[in-house]
Amino acid sequence: MGTLEKKAREVRRRGQIQDAILGVLLVGGVVALGAVAGNAIQLLKYVPKQRSQFDYYTKNATSHLVRKGLASWVRREGKMYLRITEAGRQKLTFEQEKMRVKEMKEIKRRWDGRWRMVVFDVPERRRTTRSRLRALMVEVGFIRLQNSVWVYPYDCEDFIALLKANLRIGKDALYAVVEQIENDVSIRKHFNLRLDV
Protein backbone atom coordinates (compact mmCIF):
# COMPACT_ATOMS: atom_id res chain seq x y z
CA MET A 1 0.00 0.00 0.00
CA GLY A 2 1.36 3.41 -0.99
CA THR A 3 1.98 6.39 1.28
CA LEU A 4 -1.04 8.35 0.05
CA GLU A 5 -3.34 5.38 0.59
CA LYS A 6 -2.06 4.96 4.16
CA LYS A 7 -2.59 8.66 4.89
CA ALA A 8 -6.09 8.56 3.42
CA ARG A 9 -6.95 5.49 5.52
CA GLU A 10 -5.70 7.23 8.68
CA VAL A 11 -7.80 10.33 7.97
CA ARG A 12 -10.91 8.16 7.36
CA ARG A 13 -10.28 6.17 10.51
CA ARG A 14 -9.79 9.30 12.63
CA GLY A 15 -12.96 10.90 11.24
CA GLN A 16 -15.04 7.79 11.86
CA ILE A 17 -13.78 7.41 15.41
CA GLN A 18 -14.45 11.09 16.14
CA ASP A 19 -17.99 10.83 14.77
CA ALA A 20 -18.60 7.69 16.85
CA ILE A 21 -17.40 9.44 19.99
CA LEU A 22 -19.61 12.45 19.25
CA GLY A 23 -22.56 10.09 18.76
CA VAL A 24 -22.00 8.47 22.15
CA LEU A 25 -21.63 11.89 23.78
CA LEU A 26 -24.84 13.09 22.14
CA VAL A 27 -26.78 10.16 23.55
CA GLY A 28 -25.03 9.96 26.90
CA GLY A 29 -24.40 13.66 27.54
CA VAL A 30 -21.27 13.33 29.68
CA VAL A 31 -19.33 10.08 29.41
CA ALA A 32 -16.15 8.74 30.98
CA LEU A 33 -13.45 8.04 28.42
CA GLY A 34 -13.50 4.28 29.08
CA ALA A 35 -17.24 4.18 28.44
CA VAL A 36 -16.79 6.07 25.16
CA ALA A 37 -14.26 3.54 23.94
CA GLY A 38 -16.32 0.58 25.07
CA ASN A 39 -19.64 1.66 23.60
CA ALA A 40 -19.20 3.21 20.20
CA ILE A 41 -15.92 2.71 18.55
CA GLN A 42 -16.07 -1.08 18.48
CA LEU A 43 -18.83 -0.79 15.90
CA LEU A 44 -16.48 0.70 13.33
CA LYS A 45 -14.88 -1.44 10.66
CA TYR A 46 -11.57 0.43 10.81
CA VAL A 47 -10.93 -0.15 14.51
CA PRO A 48 -7.64 -1.95 15.04
CA LYS A 49 -7.81 -5.40 16.60
CA GLN A 50 -4.98 -4.82 19.10
CA ARG A 51 -5.97 -3.12 22.36
CA SER A 52 -2.94 -0.79 22.40
CA GLN A 53 -3.79 0.59 18.94
CA PHE A 54 -7.44 0.89 19.93
CA ASP A 55 -6.53 2.96 23.01
CA TYR A 56 -4.16 5.10 20.95
CA TYR A 57 -6.83 5.91 18.34
CA THR A 58 -9.42 6.66 21.03
CA LYS A 59 -7.14 9.07 22.89
CA ASN A 60 -6.01 10.66 19.64
CA ALA A 61 -9.61 11.15 18.46
CA THR A 62 -10.76 12.64 21.76
CA SER A 63 -7.86 15.10 21.83
CA HIS A 64 -8.72 16.16 18.26
CA LEU A 65 -12.35 16.71 19.28
CA VAL A 66 -11.33 18.83 22.27
CA ARG A 67 -8.84 20.83 20.16
CA LYS A 68 -11.53 21.52 17.56
CA GLY A 69 -13.98 22.62 20.28
CA LEU A 70 -16.40 19.78 19.52
CA ALA A 71 -16.02 18.23 22.98
CA SER A 72 -14.67 19.34 26.34
CA TRP A 73 -13.38 17.74 29.52
CA VAL A 74 -15.30 18.20 32.76
CA ARG A 75 -14.31 17.01 36.25
CA ARG A 76 -16.93 15.33 38.41
CA GLU A 77 -16.21 13.70 41.76
CA GLY A 78 -12.51 13.54 40.99
CA LYS A 79 -12.94 11.86 37.58
CA MET A 80 -12.56 13.34 34.10
CA TYR A 81 -15.49 13.05 31.69
CA LEU A 82 -15.86 14.03 28.08
CA ARG A 83 -18.85 16.21 27.14
CA ILE A 84 -20.16 17.24 23.71
CA THR A 85 -20.26 20.98 23.01
CA GLU A 86 -22.83 22.87 20.97
CA ALA A 87 -20.37 22.97 18.07
CA GLY A 88 -20.04 19.19 18.36
CA ARG A 89 -23.82 18.77 18.25
CA GLN A 90 -24.00 20.92 15.12
CA LYS A 91 -21.21 18.99 13.40
CA LEU A 92 -22.81 15.66 14.23
CA THR A 93 -26.21 16.85 12.99
CA PHE A 94 -24.59 18.06 9.77
CA GLU A 95 -22.77 14.74 9.23
CA GLN A 96 -25.95 12.75 9.88
CA GLU A 97 -27.94 14.87 7.42
CA LYS A 98 -25.17 14.54 4.82
CA MET A 99 -25.30 10.75 5.15
CA ARG A 100 -29.10 10.78 4.88
CA VAL A 101 -28.96 12.72 1.60
CA LYS A 102 -26.24 10.45 0.18
CA GLU A 103 -28.26 7.34 1.06
CA MET A 104 -31.38 8.69 -0.66
CA LYS A 105 -29.73 8.31 -4.03
CA GLU A 106 -28.52 4.80 -3.24
CA ILE A 107 -31.82 3.33 -2.00
CA LYS A 108 -33.61 4.09 -5.28
CA ARG A 109 -36.31 6.28 -3.78
CA ARG A 110 -39.28 7.15 -5.94
CA TRP A 111 -38.60 10.45 -7.67
CA ASP A 112 -41.30 13.14 -7.49
CA GLY A 113 -40.30 14.70 -10.85
CA ARG A 114 -38.84 17.86 -9.29
CA TRP A 115 -35.21 18.95 -9.28
CA ARG A 116 -33.53 20.47 -6.23
CA MET A 117 -31.20 23.20 -7.41
CA VAL A 118 -28.51 25.02 -5.48
CA VAL A 119 -27.18 28.25 -6.95
CA PHE A 120 -24.34 30.05 -5.22
CA ASP A 121 -22.18 33.13 -5.68
CA VAL A 122 -19.48 33.01 -3.02
CA PRO A 123 -17.08 35.99 -3.30
CA GLU A 124 -13.51 35.42 -4.50
CA ARG A 125 -12.09 36.44 -1.10
CA ARG A 126 -13.80 33.28 0.30
CA ARG A 127 -12.33 30.97 -2.33
CA THR A 128 -11.57 28.15 0.16
CA THR A 129 -15.20 28.20 1.36
CA ARG A 130 -16.38 27.99 -2.25
CA SER A 131 -14.06 25.05 -2.90
CA ARG A 132 -15.32 23.31 0.26
CA LEU A 133 -18.92 23.89 -0.86
CA ARG A 134 -18.23 22.32 -4.26
CA ALA A 135 -16.45 19.35 -2.66
CA LEU A 136 -19.41 18.71 -0.35
CA MET A 137 -21.86 18.94 -3.24
CA VAL A 138 -19.85 16.31 -5.13
CA GLU A 139 -19.54 14.12 -2.02
CA VAL A 140 -23.30 14.10 -1.45
CA GLY A 141 -24.04 13.34 -5.11
CA PHE A 142 -25.12 16.61 -6.72
CA ILE A 143 -24.36 17.08 -10.40
CA ARG A 144 -22.91 20.34 -11.70
CA LEU A 145 -24.89 22.10 -14.43
CA GLN A 146 -22.63 25.16 -14.45
CA ASN A 147 -19.82 26.33 -12.14
CA SER A 148 -22.20 27.61 -9.48
CA VAL A 149 -25.39 25.71 -10.34
CA TRP A 150 -25.85 22.22 -8.91
CA VAL A 151 -28.82 19.86 -9.07
CA TYR A 152 -30.11 16.84 -7.13
CA PRO A 153 -33.37 14.87 -7.60
CA TYR A 154 -34.45 14.41 -3.97
CA ASP A 155 -35.44 16.64 -1.07
CA CYS A 156 -32.28 17.98 0.57
CA GLU A 157 -33.47 21.32 1.96
CA ASP A 158 -32.43 20.49 5.55
CA PHE A 159 -28.96 19.49 4.41
CA ILE A 160 -28.52 22.70 2.40
CA ALA A 161 -29.69 24.81 5.36
CA LEU A 162 -27.13 23.08 7.60
CA LEU A 163 -24.47 23.41 4.90
CA LYS A 164 -25.11 27.15 4.58
CA ALA A 165 -24.89 27.55 8.35
CA ASN A 166 -21.79 25.37 8.60
CA LEU A 167 -19.93 27.28 5.88
CA ARG A 168 -21.45 30.64 6.92
CA ILE A 169 -22.54 31.50 3.39
CA GLY A 170 -26.15 32.54 4.15
CA LYS A 171 -27.56 34.47 1.20
CA ASP A 172 -24.61 33.55 -1.04
CA ALA A 173 -26.36 30.23 -1.77
CA LEU A 174 -29.97 29.70 -2.80
CA TYR A 175 -32.03 26.51 -2.75
CA ALA A 176 -34.81 26.05 -5.31
CA VAL A 177 -37.29 23.34 -6.26
CA VAL A 178 -37.56 23.28 -10.05
CA GLU A 179 -40.28 21.52 -12.05
CA GLN A 180 -38.33 21.12 -15.27
CA ILE A 181 -34.85 21.57 -16.67
CA GLU A 182 -34.36 21.89 -20.39
CA ASN A 183 -32.64 18.85 -21.97
CA ASP A 184 -32.45 16.93 -18.69
CA VAL A 185 -32.08 13.46 -20.24
CA SER A 186 -28.37 13.23 -19.39
CA ILE A 187 -29.08 14.33 -15.80
CA ARG A 188 -31.82 11.70 -15.45
CA LYS A 189 -29.47 9.05 -16.80
CA HIS A 190 -26.81 10.13 -14.29
CA PHE A 191 -29.24 9.59 -11.40
CA ASN A 192 -30.82 6.45 -12.99
CA LEU A 193 -34.25 8.10 -13.11
CA ARG A 194 -37.09 7.24 -15.45
CA LEU A 195 -36.88 9.07 -18.73
CA ASP A 196 -40.68 9.21 -19.28
CA VAL A 197 -41.61 11.25 -16.17
N, C-alpha and C positions, 0 to 999 in steps of 0.2 A: 504494500500500500504506500502511495506517495505521500510527501509531506503535506501537500494541500488537502488531500483526502483526510489525513489524520487531524489536521487543524479544523476542518469542517465538521468532522465527527465530534470533536471536543466541544465546539460551539453548540452543536445540536444537543449534546448530552447536558451541557451546563444549562441551556435554556429550558429543557424538559424538566430537569431537577428543580430549577427555580420555580417553574410554573406549578409543579406538584407541591412544593413547599407552600407556595401562596395559596393553593387550593385547600390544603390542610388548615392553614391559618384562618382562611375565610370561614370555614366550617367550625373550627374549634376556638376561634377568637385568639386566645393566648395559649401557646403550647410549648412545653419543654422540648429542648432540642432532640432528646432521645425519642420522644413520642413522634416528632416530625419524621425522623428517619424511619421509625418502625411502621408508620401508617401509610405514607403516600409513596415514597420513592421506590419501594419494592415492586410497585405496579409497572414501572417503566421498563421497556425492553433494553435500554442502554445501560442499565445499572450493572456495574461490575460484580462478578460473583464473589470475589475475595472481600472479606470484611474490612480490611485496612483501606482498600481502594474506595469502598462504599462510604466509610467514615470520612475519607479525604474529600470526596465529591460533595458530601452533605455539608461539611464545614465550609468548603469553598463556595458552594451555592448560597449558603446563608450569609456569608460575609459579603458576597456580591449584592444580595438583596438589601442588606443594611446600608452598604455604600451607595446604592442607587436611591435610597430613601423609600423602598417598597416595603420594608419591614424594620422593626426596631426591637432592641433588647429592653426588657423591663425586669426589675428585681422584685420578687415576692417571697417573703418568708425565707430569705437567704439563698434562694435559687434563682437562676437566670432563665427567663422565658422569652420566646420570640413572639412578636405581635405584628400583625399586618397593619400597614398604615393606609390612609385614604388613597394615596398614590398607588399603593399595591392593589387595593380593591379595584381602582379604575383600570390598571393594566390588566388584571385578571379578567375583568368584564370585557375589555377590548379583545383580548386573546380568545375568549370563549365565543364572542360574537363573530370574530374572524373565522374560527373553525366551523361555526354553524353555517356561514355563508358558503364556505368552500365545500362543505358536505352536501349542500343543496344541489349543486351541479352534479355531484357523483351519484346521488340516489335516484336520479331520473324522475324528479318531481314533475307533475303535470304543469305545463307552461300555460299561463293565462293570456298569451298573445300580446303582452305589453313589454316594452323594453325599459330597463332602468338605466338612465343615462347620468353620468357625472361629468360636469364641465368645470374646469378650473382655470384660473389665471393667477398663479402665484408669482409675485414679483421676483425679478432677477436677483435681488439682494438676499432672497431666501431660497437660493438654488438647491441647497442640500435638502430642505424641506420638500421641495418639488420633486426631487429625485426619490426621496423616501416615499412620497405619495404614489408615484408611478410604480415603484417596486412593490408596494402593498397591493395596488390594483392588479398587477400581474400575478402576485402570489395567491390572491383570492380567486382569480379566474376571469377578471374583466378582459374584454378585448378592446384594443385601441382603434378608434375610427380615425382620429386625427391626433396630433400631439397632445392636446389638452381635452379631448373628448373620448370618454370611455363608456362602454355599454356592457350590461349584464342582463340576463333574462328573468331573474327572480328577485323577489322583494329583498332589498338589502338596506333599507332606509335607516334602521337602527345602527348597522355597522358604519354607514357613511357618517351619521351624526357623531358616533364615537370617534371615528377617524378624524373628523374635522376638529373635535375637541382635543384629541391626542396630539395632533400636529399643530394646533392653534392656527388654523387657516380660516375659520369662520366664513365670512362672505366671499372669500376667494374661491370657494368651491360650491357648486350648486348641484342639487339632486333633482332629477325630473323623471316622471313616468311618461313614456312616449308610446302612443298607439301604433305608429308605423314609422319605419325607416326605409327610405328609398333604396332599392336594390339590396335587400337584406338577405338574399339567398346564401351568400358566403358566410354571413354571420350565423344564420340558422344551422348551416352545415357544421360550423365550428363548435356549436353547443349541442349538436345532435338533436335538433328540434325538428318537428314536422314541417315540411315545406308547404303544405296546403292550408295552414291556419291563416 
